[in-house]
């Protein structure tokens, strides 16, 4: 316990703590019928991972977009944290002291990326190919969603939710397309356009 609480190990202890928090929160939201992966996916901008250069090339190499973002985060945080502990343990054994946190984090990052890639590939192979949470947010257009929190007005979006064909609940931010329209909690709306991280919607006559 003393080892993991050393200041030199704080980046790795923090990552593993976040990983455990994500796992607990995912479990709670799953019980409630919500999808943390979907909510997080709406906060992350679309990335064309097919490109071969720059940071997006790295994301593609790491299999981001080929496995659910939540699974990727758990893999990365776990591998990075455990690799960091290993680096510090080896340094303590050989040098008699642990490395500075910043230096250890850089070494752990370099060592962990290939492991993250391999594990991502493994997970991608065992995930069902016909039922995946990785769906394009462009397919959200034309879907019917229910306002789940507060009220929404033009330039004042609120949260809405809908279930996709696989039964996954997606949480999104919605505002009316029309200037004078107001959506209230429980209203059923039709998604007509995506603008940044939110969606414009119009009222439908569908019942909840």
Secondary structure by P-SEA (a helix, b strand, c coil): ccccccccaaaaaaaaaaaaaaaaaaaaaaaacccaaaaaaaacccccccccccaaaaaaaaccccccaaaaaaaaaaaaaaaaaaaaaaaaaaccccccaaaaaaaaaaaaaaaaaaaaaaaaaacccccccccccccccccccccccccccccbbbbbbbcccccbbbbbbbbbccccccccccbbbbbccccccbbbbbbbcccc
